[in-house]
């Protein structure tokens, strides 16, 4: 009997050791990926392609090496008259382009998405100018010409939205906030938790929660979401000093009374219809929604320009 008990205890110890090693390995992988996901590298080079565009071999390589995330840079400048200005934020100095128009109806502040920068919003800015609005395009901290290299996918960026909005509200005229993806998420958090009160919002494809968007990325790579998505969110928050599970636009929406236009691409693999439905249902103020057939996680004017322009113009006409 004693030898049998000894063998059983040895097997149990081996099982515990293997289980412990597996847990440590999973956490180490998640910690590494969370760091690469939220910290841009300063060396130039190509960024890792979107998950849905990777081959099986490339997906395996990303799991081993993490994302290649060079700091986004502005490679073009506005064709319209503008001035470069710098604004202070808790996250560091922000670089922005201010393009005023004569006798403006107000100012639209534009906020870009993840791994992007303000130059990616020049088409949108030009359209807002044609509608009679001055524009202010801002690089979030860590992106473009702004300070740092950290990106928290909407959490810390909300403080940048607040800094920009409060600067604009010291100028004459109404303030409209426009953001896509991470920019939209940051706008919703700024209003829900930081007390920002603009005249109106135009938000494109905000994700439901940080956990949901991590799960969606694993889905797009045809990989199991649990526990890696949960660990990725946990370590990403720990590394950047916030509780990432609370980054939740569905909850933020319950505190937002600002008139809001919510836009979504019906072919978006990263933000689901159910997420969008929940955010829209929870918005407390006047609201409008427009879906764009065939559009993915991309600018909607690429495939649906007339509908995008008509929807924007119609919404702003009411403000």
N, C-alpha and C positions, 0 to 999 in steps of 0.2 A: 504493500500500500504506500509506503514512504517514497519509493522510487517514482511511483505514478504521480504522487502529489508534487514531487520535485519537478518532473517533466511538465506537468500542467502549469506550475508557477513560472517555469522558464519560458514556456510558450506565451503566457500572459505578459511577462516582462517584455518579450520580443515584440508582441503586438502593441503594447503601450509605447515602446521606443519607436516603432515604425509609425504609429499614429502621431506621436509627438513630432517626429521628423517631417511627416507630411504636412502637419499644421504649420510648422515653422517655414517650410518651403513655400506653401501657398501664401503666407503672409509676406515673405521676402519678395516673391514675385509681384504681389499686389502693391507693396511699398514702392518697389522700383518703378512699376508702371504708373503709379499715382504721381511720382516725382516727375517722370518724363511728360506726363499729361499736363501738369500744372506749371512746369518750368521750361521756358523756351531756352534753346541753346543759342549762343552768340555767334558760333561759326556759321558761315554761309553754306547753303546746300539745299537740296530738294527735300520737301516735306513728305512724310509718309502719305500715300494715297488714302482716300476715303475707304472705310472697311468694305463696303459693298463692291469696290472695284479691285480688290486684292485677289490673287489666285490663292489656292490652298497652300502652296509652298510659301508664298509671301506672308500669309496669315501666320504660319508656323514661325517664320522668321521674326515677325513682329512680337509674337509671344516670348521669344527668346531675348530679343534685343531692345524691345520697347519702341515707342514712336520716335521718329526723327522729327523734331519740332523746332526748326529755326525761328527766331523772332521775326514776326511778320514785318515787312518793310513797305513803305509807300514808294512805288516806282513811277507813279504818274501824279500830276498836279491838276487842279481845276482849270478848265478852259474859260471859266467866268472870272471876273475880278474878285480877288480875295486878299485877306491879310492873315499871316500866321500869328497866332496869339498863344500865350501860355497861361494855364490856370493851375492853381494849387488844389491838391486833393490829399486826403489822408494817405493815399497810396503813392504819392510822389507827384512830380510836375507833369501835367498833361499838355500835349501839343494839339492844337486845334486850328482849323481853317475857318475863318469867318467871311462869308460872302453876302454882304448886304445888298438889298435892292432899294430903289427909290419908292417912298411912300409904302412901306411894307404892311401887309395884313397882320404880321407877327413874325416870329422866328421859329423855324423847325430845327431842333437839335437831333442830329443823326448819330446812332450808335451801332457799331459793327458787331459781327459774330465772332465765334471762336476761331483762332488762327487766321484772323483777318485784320484789316486796318481801315482807316478812314477813306483811303483812295478807292476802295471797293464800292463806295456809296456815291460816287460822283454822278452817275446817271440819275439816281433818286434825287440827289441834291439839285441837279439842274432842272428836274421837273417841278420840284417845290418852288424854285425861283420863278418858273414860268407861271405858276399859280399865284405869284405875288408875295411870296415869303422870303425873307432873309434866311440864310442857313448857317449852321455851325456844325462842322464835322469834327469829331474828337477821337483821337486814339485812346483807347483804354490804357491804363497803366500796364506796362509790360509789353505793349504793342506799338508798332510804328515808331513815331518820334517821341513817344512818352517814356518816362523813366521806368527802369526796372525790367524784369524778365519773367515775373510771376503772373499767372492767369488762373483765376478761381472759377471760371465758367459762369459768372453772374453774381457771386456773393460779394467779394470786395469791390467788384466793378460797380455795384449799386452806389457806393460812396462817390465814385466818379460822376455818375448820373446826377447825384445830389449836388455836387460842386458845380457842375455845368449849369444845371437848372437854376440854382440860386444866383449864379452870376448873371444869367439872362434875365431873371426876374427883377434885377436892379436896373435893367434897361426898359425903355418904353415898349408896349405891345404884348400880345399874347405869346405863350410858349407852348409849342406842340412838341411832344417827344416821339421820335420814330426809332425803332430798333428791330433788328432781326436776330432770331435765335438767341445767342447769349446776350446780345444787346436788349432784346425784348425781356428776357428774364431779369436783367439788371434793372430795367425800368420798373417792372412789377414789384421787385423787392424794395426799390428806393421809395416807392409810394406806400407800400404796405408797412415797412419797418423803419424808414428813415424820415417820414413826414413830408415827402416831396409832393407838391400840389401843382401840377401843370394845368394848362387849359384843356388839353386833350391828349390822347395817346393813339399812335398807330403801331401795333405790335405784330410782327410776323413770326410765326412758328416758335413761340416760347415752348419749352419742354415742361412736362407736368411736374417732374421732380428730378433732382440730381441722380437718385437711385434709378428712376425710370430711364433716364437718358443713358446711363451706363449699361443697363440691361438691354436697351435697344441696340447699342453698339455691339454687344456680344451676340445678339440675335442676328445682326447683319453679317457677322462673321461665321454664323452657324456654329456657335460655341455655347455650352451651357452657361447660364447667367449666375447660378448659385454654386459656390459662395464668392466667386471672383468679383462679380459686380459689387456685392456688398462690401467686400474687403477693399476694393479700389476706392469706393466712396469714403469709407472709414479713414483710410490712410491719407487720402487726398485732403480731407478736412483736418486731420491731426497735423499734417505737415504745414498747413497754412493757417492754423489757429482758429478754426471754426468747426461747428458741427454740421457737416455737409448733408446729413439726412434732413435737416430743416430747410434746405434750399428747395422750396416747393411752391411753384407758381399757382398750383391749384388752391393752396391755402392762402397765398398772397392775394388772390383775386377776391376773396371774401371781404377784404378790407379796402377795396378800391371803388371809389364813387366817381372818379374821373370819366368823362365820356371816352369810350375806347372802341377802336376798330381793330378787330382780331382777324388776321389773315393766315390762311393755311393752304399748303399744297397737297392735293388729294393723293399724290404719288410719293409722299415723303416717307422714306424708310426709317428716319430717325425720330420723328415726332408723330405719334399715332393719332388717329381720329378720336379715340376715347380720351386721350390726354387733352386734346383741343376742346372736345365737347365739355369736359369737366371744368376747364378754365373759363370757358364762355358762360357756362351755367352759373358759376360762382361770382362773376363780376356784378357788383352791386349798382353801378351807375348806368346811365344811358349807354347802350352797346349796339354794335353792328358786327356782323361776321360775313366774310366772303371766302369761299373755297375756290381753288384754282385747279381745274382738271388737267391732269398730265404733268403738273409741276411737282418736283421733288424738293429736297432741302437746298433751295437755290433761289436767286432773285426771280420773282414772279413775272417781271417784265420780259424775261427771256422768252417765255412761251405764251404768255397771256398779256402782252403789253396793253392793248386797248382796254381790257377788263381791269387791269391793275390801275391804269390812269383814271378811268371813269370812277372806280370805287374810291380812290383817294380823293379825287376832286369833289365827288358827291358828299363824302363824309365831312371834309373840311368846310364845305359851303354852309353846313349847319352850325359850325362852331363860332 
